[in-house]
Amino acid sequence: MHILITGAAGMIGGKLAARLGRDGILSGRTIRRMTLIDVVAPQKPAGTSFEVETSTSDLAAPGGAAEAIAGRPDVIFHLAAIVSGEAETDFEKGYRVNFAGTRELLETIRLSGYRPKLVFASSIAVFGAPFPDAIPDDFFLTPLTSYGTQKAIGELLLADYTRRGFLDGIGIRLPSITVRPGLPNKAASGFFSSITASPWPATRRCCRCRRTCAIGSRARAPRSASSSTPPISTAANSVRASTSPCRASAAPSERNSLRSPAWRARRSPPASAASRTTWSRES
């Protein structure tokens, strides 16, 4: 079996190639060859027992799709796309890659005269509000973004080319991927990865002084087997002992001196009943 993966330099394409390389089979058939293409050179998965070819190709460019299927792959995983946020900010690029690239690939397959299996990576962005509690597969396609619109067009093209017998297509609506390795891309859901995958990043801003300080420059301290103190507390304690200008690392008396008299008056406990009345009224 010969497998082609478009968009193989992306996260999903890379993980798919690695998994197929480890398994060596797909649907009970032995993989003999795998071709990986993208606009940047994909990496070959390690430990494969079959031939792997990599190349750079733009499906929307003249001849790009023909070059991609020149080896007549049995199964094509079409993952090449511009992500949601980038497709929204760059209208022309989104339609060129997500729509024109997909259209060129399908049309080139039709004109080639052979009928491969094609798996199209769609998205839940094809749906739009109002949402039911559970969204069935036949829910209305009313996308609210250019990215969702481009993926919905791809689904319709895939269904029509399959109905006409030009290929054997299947679309998979992938959910939002909230934890992705590496640097963030321009996906609209990218901030989820920053929250969940990097709770203690190499650089961060102190929530008290609203600027970068020593808290963001120190790595998390390793937790020893004999210590019950969480690593984040160990790192914070080492910061407080440093000479950082950050308020969070200053001694209590120094931190109070940095705050306004009104703040100290509200936070200081009253010394008598009379002062208690005044303090309560000011707060």
KEKE-3310 file (N, C-alpha, C; in steps of 0.2 Angstrom, whole numbers, plus 5000, padded with zeros to 4 digits):
npx = (5004:5002:5004:4999:5002:4996:5001:5010:5020:5014:5006:4997:4999:5012:5011:5002:5010:5021:5014:5009:5021:5026:5016:5015:5005:4989:4972:4973:4981:4998:5010:5019:5025:5027:5022:5026:5021:5022:5021:5033:5048:5044:5047:5055:5048:5055:5062:5054:5050:5048:5049:5050:5046:5049:5044:5042:5028:5015:4999:4989:4996:5001:5002:5005:4997:4996:5009:5009:5001:5008:5013:5002:4995:4987:4980:4975:4978:4972:4977:4982:4981:4976:4976:4962:4962:4972:4966:4955:4961:4968:4961:4962:4973:4968:4957:4964:4972:4964:4952:4955:4967:4962:4952:4959:4966:4956:4951:4962:4964:4952:4954:4965:4960:4961:4955:4957:4957:4952:4955:4948:4952:4941:4932:4925:4921:4913:4900:4887:4880:4863:4867:4863:4861:4868:4877:4872:4878:4872:4868:4864:4875:4881:4893:4902:4914:4927:4936:4928:4919:4926:4930:4918:4914:4924:4919:4907:4912:4919:4909:4902:4911:4914:4901:4900:4909:4922:4932:4935:4929:4930:4925:4932:4927:4937:4939:4943:4960:4967:4979:4994:5011:5026:5029:5016:5003:4993:4980:4963:4960:4972:4976:4971:4981:4992:4988:4985:4996:5008:5010:5019:5029:5044:5046:5036:5024:5023:5009:5006:5014:5013:5022:5037:5047:5058:5052:5048:5060:5066:5068:5057:5059:5066:5057:5061:5063:5061:5055:5041:5036:5028:5035:5032:5031:5043:5051:5045:5049:5063:5063:5059:5069:5078:5086:5077:5068:5054:5038:5032:5043:5048:5052:5039:5038:5044:5035:5023:5027:5027:5014:4999:4994:4980:4977:4984:4977:4964:4967:4974:4971:4959:4962:4954:4937:4932:4941:4938:4925:4928:4937:4928:4919:4927:4931)
npy = (4994:5011:5027:5043:5059:5074:5090:5086:5091:5097:5096:5086:5079:5075:5067:5057:5051:5046:5036:5028:5024:5016:5006:5000:4995:4997:4996:4982:4980:4979:4992:4999:5010:5027:5044:5060:5077:5094:5112:5116:5106:5090:5080:5064:5050:5041:5024:5017:5003:5003:5012:5030:5045:5062:5079:5095:5104:5114:5113:5121:5128:5129:5113:5107:5098:5088:5083:5078:5067:5059:5046:5038:5036:5024:5027:5043:5055:5070:5083:5096:5113:5130:5136:5141:5154:5161:5159:5168:5180:5182:5183:5180:5171:5160:5155:5152:5141:5132:5131:5132:5123:5111:5109:5108:5096:5087:5088:5085:5071:5066:5069:5060:5047:5037:5029:5033:5031:5044:5053:5067:5080:5088:5100:5105:5117:5119:5120:5130:5143:5143:5130:5113:5102:5091:5088:5082:5072:5076:5089:5106:5115:5129:5139:5151:5157:5161:5151:5140:5140:5137:5124:5118:5119:5111:5099:5097:5097:5085:5076:5076:5073:5060:5054:5054:5045:5047:5046:5038:5045:5051:5062:5069:5077:5086:5089:5104:5106:5106:5105:5107:5102:5112:5128:5141:5141:5150:5146:5148:5142:5142:5148:5140:5129:5136:5139:5126:5118:5124:5128:5134:5143:5148:5161:5174:5185:5194:5192:5202:5214:5216:5215:5209:5199:5192:5181:5176:5172:5161:5144:5130:5122:5106:5093:5085:5068:5067:5078:5087:5099:5108:5109:5122:5130:5129:5136:5148:5152:5153:5164:5174:5176:5181:5196:5203:5216:5215:5217:5206:5198:5206:5210:5209:5222:5230:5228:5234:5247:5251:5252:5262:5274:5274:5261:5254:5258:5253:5239:5237:5230:5236:5246:5249:5252:5264:5267:5255:5258:5269:5263:5253:5262:5268:5258)
npz = (5000:4996:5004:5005:5013:5014:5020:5029:5038:5048:5065:5067:5055:5056:5068:5063:5053:5060:5068:5058:5053:5064:5066:5053:5045:5038:5039:5039:5028:5022:5023:5010:5005:5009:5006:5010:5010:5010:5012:5018:5021:5027:5041:5041:5049:5062:5063:5053:5043:5029:5013:5014:5007:5006:5002:4996:4992:4984:4984:4978:4968:4951:4944:4956:4963:4954:4954:4967:4967:4958:4960:4962:4975:4986:4997:5003:5014:5017:5024:5023:5027:5031:5047:5059:5065:5057:5044:5045:5047:5036:5022:5008:5008:5015:5008:4996:5000:5009:5001:4987:4986:4990:4980:4969:4971:4971:4959:4951:4954:4948:4935:4933:4932:4941:4956:4971:4990:5000:5014:5022:5031:5041:5051:5067:5065:5055:5059:5067:5078:5083:5095:5098:5113:5110:5095:5081:5066:5055:5057:5054:5042:5046:5046:5055:5053:5041:5040:5044:5034:5023:5026:5026:5012:5007:5012:5005:4992:4992:4995:4983:4973:4977:4976:4962:4959:4957:4967:4983:4996:5013:5026:5041:5055:5065:5082:5093:5096:5111:5117:5111:5105:5105:5098:5098:5086:5073:5077:5082:5094:5101:5113:5123:5123:5128:5141:5147:5144:5147:5162:5170:5163:5154:5153:5161:5167:5182:5193:5202:5201:5187:5177:5169:5179:5192:5195:5183:5177:5183:5183:5186:5202:5205:5212:5227:5233:5247:5251:5255:5249:5236:5219:5214:5225:5230:5220:5221:5234:5233:5224:5232:5241:5233:5225:5218:5211:5211:5218:5224:5229:5239:5256:5269:5276:5266:5256:5260:5261:5248:5245:5245:5257:5259:5255:5265:5276:5275:5275:5287:5304:5315:5330:5341:5347:5342:5331:5324:5319:5311:5302:5296:5290:5280:5272)
capx = (5000:5006:5000:5001:4999:4997:5001:5013:5024:5010:5006:4993:5002:5018:5009:5000:5016:5024:5010:5009:5028:5027:5012:5017:4999:4983:4966:4975:4986:5005:5012:5025:5028:5023:5025:5025:5022:5020:5025:5040:5050:5042:5052:5054:5047:5060:5060:5050:5052:5046:5051:5047:5048:5047:5045:5039:5023:5009:4993:4986:5000:5000:5006:5007:4993:4998:5016:5008:4998:5011:5014:4996:4994:4981:4976:4977:4976:4972:4978:4985:4976:4978:4972:4956:4964:4975:4961:4951:4964:4971:4955:4964:4977:4963:4953:4969:4975:4959:4948:4958:4971:4957:4948:4964:4968:4951:4950:4968:4962:4947:4957:4970:4957:4961:4950:4960:4953:4954:4952:4948:4952:4937:4932:4918:4920:4907:4894:4886:4875:4863:4869:4859:4865:4872:4877:4873:4882:4868:4866:4865:4882:4881:4899:4903:4920:4930:4939:4923:4916:4931:4930:4911:4915:4928:4915:4902:4916:4921:4903:4900:4916:4913:4895:4901:4913:4929:4936:4931:4930:4927:4927:4932:4927:4941:4938:4948:4965:4969:4986:4998:5018:5030:5027:5009:5002:4988:4973:4959:4960:4979:4977:4970:4987:4996:4985:4986:5002:5013:5008:5025:5033:5051:5045:5030:5023:5020:5002:5006:5017:5011:5028:5042:5052:5062:5047:5047:5066:5068:5065:5054:5064:5064:5054:5065:5058:5061:5052:5034:5035:5027:5040:5030:5032:5050:5053:5043:5053:5069:5063:5058:5075:5083:5087:5073:5064:5047:5035:5031:5049:5051:5050:5032:5038:5045:5029:5018:5029:5026:5007:4997:4991:4973:4976:4986:4972:4959:4970:4976:4966:4957:4965:4949:4931:4932:4945:4935:4920:4931:4939:4923:4916:4931:4931)
capy = (5000:5017:5032:5050:5063:5081:5094:5081:5095:5099:5092:5080:5075:5072:5061:5051:5048:5042:5031:5023:5021:5011:5000:4997:4992:5001:4992:4976:4980:4981:4999:4998:5016:5033:5050:5066:5083:5101:5118:5115:5099:5086:5075:5057:5046:5036:5017:5014:4997:5004:5018:5036:5050:5069:5084:5102:5105:5118:5110:5126:5130:5124:5106:5105:5092:5082:5080:5075:5060:5056:5039:5035:5033:5020:5031:5050:5059:5077:5087:5103:5118:5136:5136:5145:5161:5164:5160:5173:5187:5183:5180:5177:5165:5155:5152:5149:5135:5128:5129:5130:5118:5105:5108:5106:5089:5082:5088:5081:5064:5065:5068:5055:5041:5031:5030:5032:5032:5050:5055:5074:5083:5094:5103:5106:5124:5120:5121:5137:5143:5140:5123:5109:5099:5086:5090:5076:5073:5079:5096:5111:5118:5136:5141:5158:5160:5159:5144:5135:5140:5134:5117:5116:5119:5105:5093:5097:5094:5078:5071:5076:5069:5053:5052:5053:5039:5049:5044:5036:5050:5052:5068:5068:5083:5085:5094:5108:5103:5111:5104:5105:5104:5117:5135:5141:5143:5155:5143:5152:5139:5141:5150:5134:5126:5140:5138:5119:5114:5128:5132:5138:5144:5150:5169:5175:5191:5193:5195:5208:5220:5217:5216:5203:5200:5186:5175:5173:5170:5155:5137:5127:5118:5099:5091:5079:5062:5068:5085:5088:5106:5107:5113:5129:5134:5130:5141:5155:5154:5155:5170:5179:5177:5185:5203:5205:5222:5214:5217:5199:5196:5210:5208:5212:5229:5234:5228:5239:5254:5252:5253:5269:5275:5272:5254:5251:5260:5248:5232:5236:5229:5242:5245:5251:5252:5270:5266:5250:5261:5273:5258:5250:5267:5270:5252)
capz = (5000:4996:5007:5004:5018:5013:5027:5034:5042:5054:5071:5065:5050:5059:5072:5059:5049:5065:5070:5053:5053:5069:5064:5047:5042:5038:5037:5038:5023:5024:5020:5007:5004:5011:5004:5015:5007:5013:5009:5021:5021:5032:5044:5041:5055:5064:5064:5048:5039:5022:5010:5015:5003:5008:4997:4997:4986:4985:4980:4974:4963:4945:4944:4963:4965:4949:4957:4974:4966:4953:4962:4962:4981:4987:5002:5003:5020:5015:5030:5022:5028:5035:5053:5059:5066:5051:5038:5047:5046:5029:5018:5002:5009:5018:5002:4992:5003:5011:4996:4980:4986:4990:4974:4964:4972:4969:4951:4948:4955:4943:4928:4932:4930:4946:4961:4978:4996:5002:5020:5022:5038:5041:5057:5070:5063:5050:5063:5069:5083:5090:5096:5102:5118:5106:5088:5076:5060:5050:5059:5048:5041:5046:5049:5058:5051:5034:5040:5044:5027:5018:5027:5023:5005:5006:5013:4999:4986:4994:4994:4976:4969:4979:4973:4955:4958:4955:4972:4989:5001:5019:5030:5048:5058:5070:5087:5094:5099:5116:5119:5105:5107:5101:5098:5096:5079:5073:5078:5087:5101:5103:5120:5127:5124:5133:5148:5150:5142:5150:5168:5173:5157:5155:5155:5163:5170:5189:5193:5207:5198:5180:5173:5169:5185:5193:5195:5176:5175:5186:5181:5192:5205:5205:5219:5229:5236:5254:5252:5253:5247:5229:5216:5212:5231:5231:5216:5224:5240:5230:5221:5238:5244:5229:5226:5213:5212:5211:5225:5227:5232:5244:5263:5271:5277:5260:5251:5263:5260:5241:5244:5247:5264:5259:5255:5272:5281:5274:5277:5294:5309:5320:5337:5346:5344:5338:5325:5320:5316:5305:5297:5292:5285:5275:5267)
cpx = (5004:5001:5003:4998:5001:4997:5005:5018:5020:5010:5003:4996:5008:5016:5006:5005:5019:5020:5010:5016:5029:5023:5014:5011:4994:4977:4968:4980:4993:5007:5019:5029:5024:5027:5022:5026:5019:5023:5032:5041:5048:5048:5050:5053:5053:5058:5055:5053:5051:5049:5047:5050:5045:5048:5041:5034:5018:5004:4990:4990:5000:5005:5007:5003:4995:5005:5014:5005:5002:5012:5008:4995:4987:4976:4979:4974:4977:4972:4980:4980:4979:4973:4967:4958:4967:4971:4956:4954:4967:4966:4958:4968:4973:4960:4958:4971:4969:4954:4951:4963:4967:4954:4953:4966:4962:4950:4956:4966:4957:4949:4962:4967:4958:4957:4953:4955:4956:4951:4953:4947:4948:4937:4925:4917:4915:4901:4893:4880:4868:4864:4864:4863:4870:4871:4878:4877:4878:4865:4868:4872:4881:4887:4899:4909:4922:4933:4933:4919:4920:4931:4923:4911:4919:4924:4910:4906:4917:4915:4901:4905:4915:4906:4895:4906:4920:4934:4932:4933:4927:4930:4927:4932:4931:4939:4943:4954:4968:4976:4990:5006:5020:5027:5019:5008:4996:4981:4970:4959:4967:4980:4976:4977:4992:4994:4987:4992:5008:5011:5013:5030:5040:5051:5038:5029:5020:5013:5001:5009:5016:5017:5033:5046:5055:5058:5047:5054:5069:5064:5062:5059:5062:5062:5058:5060:5057:5057:5045:5031:5034:5033:5038:5032:5039:5053:5051:5047:5060:5069:5062:5065:5080:5083:5082:5069:5057:5044:5034:5037:5051:5048:5043:5033:5039:5039:5024:5021:5028:5018:5005:4994:4984:4973:4978:4981:4966:4961:4972:4970:4965:4960:4960:4943:4930:4935:4941:4929:4922:4933:4934:4920:4920:4931:4925)
cpy = (5006:5023:5038:5054:5070:5085:5090:5085:5097:5094:5086:5076:5071:5066:5055:5048:5043:5036:5025:5020:5015:5005:4996:4994:4997:4997:4985:4975:4982:4988:4997:5004:5022:5039:5056:5072:5089:5106:5119:5108:5096:5082:5068:5054:5041:5029:5014:5008:4998:5011:5024:5041:5057:5074:5090:5103:5110:5116:5115:5129:5126:5118:5103:5098:5086:5079:5076:5068:5057:5048:5035:5032:5029:5024:5038:5053:5067:5081:5094:5108:5124:5135:5142:5153:5165:5164:5166:5180:5188:5179:5177:5171:5159:5152:5149:5142:5130:5126:5127:5124:5111:5104:5106:5099:5085:5082:5084:5074:5062:5064:5063:5048:5036:5034:5028:5033:5039:5052:5063:5076:5089:5097:5104:5114:5125:5121:5128:5137:5145:5133:5119:5106:5094:5087:5084:5077:5076:5086:5101:5114:5125:5139:5149:5161:5158:5152:5139:5134:5136:5126:5114:5115:5112:5099:5092:5094:5087:5073:5071:5072:5061:5050:5050:5048:5041:5047:5041:5040:5049:5058:5066:5075:5083:5091:5099:5105:5107:5110:5102:5107:5109:5124:5136:5144:5148:5152:5147:5149:5139:5143:5145:5130:5130:5140:5131:5116:5118:5132:5136:5139:5148:5158:5170:5182:5190:5196:5201:5214:5221:5218:5210:5204:5193:5180:5172:5170:5164:5149:5134:5122:5111:5097:5084:5074:5063:5074:5084:5094:5105:5111:5120:5133:5135:5135:5148:5157:5156:5162:5176:5181:5180:5192:5206:5211:5221:5214:5211:5196:5200:5208:5212:5220:5233:5234:5233:5246:5256:5254:5260:5269:5273:5265:5251:5252:5255:5241:5231:5235:5235:5240:5246:5251:5258:5269:5261:5253:5265:5268:5255:5255:5268:5264:5251)
cpz = (5000:4999:5006:5009:5016:5020:5032:5039:5048:5060:5070:5060:5052:5064:5069:5056:5054:5067:5064:5052:5058:5068:5058:5043:5043:5035:5035:5032:5025:5020:5017:5006:5007:5009:5008:5011:5011:5010:5012:5021:5027:5035:5043:5048:5056:5064:5059:5044:5031:5020:5012:5011:5006:5002:4998:4991:4989:4981:4976:4969:4957:4945:4951:4965:4960:4952:4963:4972:4960:4954:4963:4969:4982:4992:5003:5010:5018:5021:5029:5022:5031:5041:5054:5060:5060:5045:5039:5045:5039:5024:5012:5003:5011:5012:4997:4994:5005:5006:4989:4980:4986:4983:4969:4965:4970:4962:4948:4948:4949:4936:4927:4930:4935:4952:4968:4984:4998:5009:5021:5029:5038:5049:5060:5068:5058:5053:5065:5074:5080:5090:5100:5108:5115:5099:5084:5070:5055:5052:5054:5048:5040:5049:5050:5056:5044:5034:5040:5037:5022:5019:5025:5016:5003:5007:5007:4993:4986:4993:4987:4972:4971:4976:4966:4954:4956:4961:4978:4994:5007:5023:5037:5051:5065:5076:5088:5098:5104:5118:5113:5107:5102:5102:5096:5089:5079:5074:5083:5094:5104:5110:5125:5129:5129:5140:5151:5149:5146:5156:5171:5167:5159:5157:5156:5166:5177:5189:5198:5204:5191:5176:5174:5175:5186:5193:5188:5173:5178:5184:5187:5195:5206:5212:5221:5232:5243:5256:5250:5251:5239:5226:5215:5219:5232:5227:5218:5230:5238:5227:5227:5241:5239:5229:5220:5215:5213:5218:5228:5230:5238:5251:5264:5272:5271:5256:5254:5261:5252:5240:5247:5254:5264:5259:5262:5277:5281:5276:5284:5299:5313:5327:5342:5343:5340:5331:5321:5316:5310:5300:5292:5287:5279:5270:5263)
residu = (MET:HIS:ILE:LEU:ILE:THR:GLY:ALA:ALA:GLY:MET:ILE:GLY:GLY:LYS:LEU:ALA:ALA:ARG:LEU:GLY:ARG:ASP:GLY:ILE:LEU:SER:GLY:ARG:THR:ILE:ARG:ARG:MET:THR:LEU:ILE:ASP:VAL:VAL:ALA:PRO:GLN:LYS:PRO:ALA:GLY:THR:SER:PHE:GLU:VAL:GLU:THR:SER:THR:SER:ASP:LEU:ALA:ALA:PRO:GLY:GLY:ALA:ALA:GLU:ALA:ILE:ALA:GLY:ARG:PRO:ASP:VAL:ILE:PHE:HIS:LEU:ALA:ALA:ILE:VAL:SER:GLY:GLU:ALA:GLU:THR:ASP:PHE:GLU:LYS:GLY:TYR:ARG:VAL:ASN:PHE:ALA:GLY:THR:ARG:GLU:LEU:LEU:GLU:THR:ILE:ARG:LEU:SER:GLY:TYR:ARG:PRO:LYS:LEU:VAL:PHE:ALA:SER:SER:ILE:ALA:VAL:PHE:GLY:ALA:PRO:PHE:PRO:ASP:ALA:ILE:PRO:ASP:ASP:PHE:PHE:LEU:THR:PRO:LEU:THR:SER:TYR:GLY:THR:GLN:LYS:ALA:ILE:GLY:GLU:LEU:LEU:LEU:ALA:ASP:TYR:THR:ARG:ARG:GLY:PHE:LEU:ASP:GLY:ILE:GLY:ILE:ARG:LEU:PRO:SER:ILE:THR:VAL:ARG:PRO:GLY:LEU:PRO:ASN:LYS:ALA:ALA:SER:GLY:PHE:PHE:SER:SER:ILE:THR:ALA:SER:PRO:TRP:PRO:ALA:THR:ARG:ARG:CYS:CYS:ARG:CYS:ARG:ARG:THR:CYS:ALA:ILE:GLY:SER:ARG:ALA:ARG:ALA:PRO:ARG:SER:ALA:SER:SER:SER:THR:PRO:PRO:ILE:SER:THR:ALA:ALA:ASN:SER:VAL:ARG:ALA:SER:THR:SER:PRO:CYS:ARG:ALA:SER:ALA:ALA:PRO:SER:GLU:ARG:ASN:SER:LEU:ARG:SER:PRO:ALA:TRP:ARG:ALA:ARG:ARG:SER:PRO:PRO:ALA:SER:ALA:ALA:SER:ARG:THR:THR:TRP:SER:ARG:GLU:SER)
# end
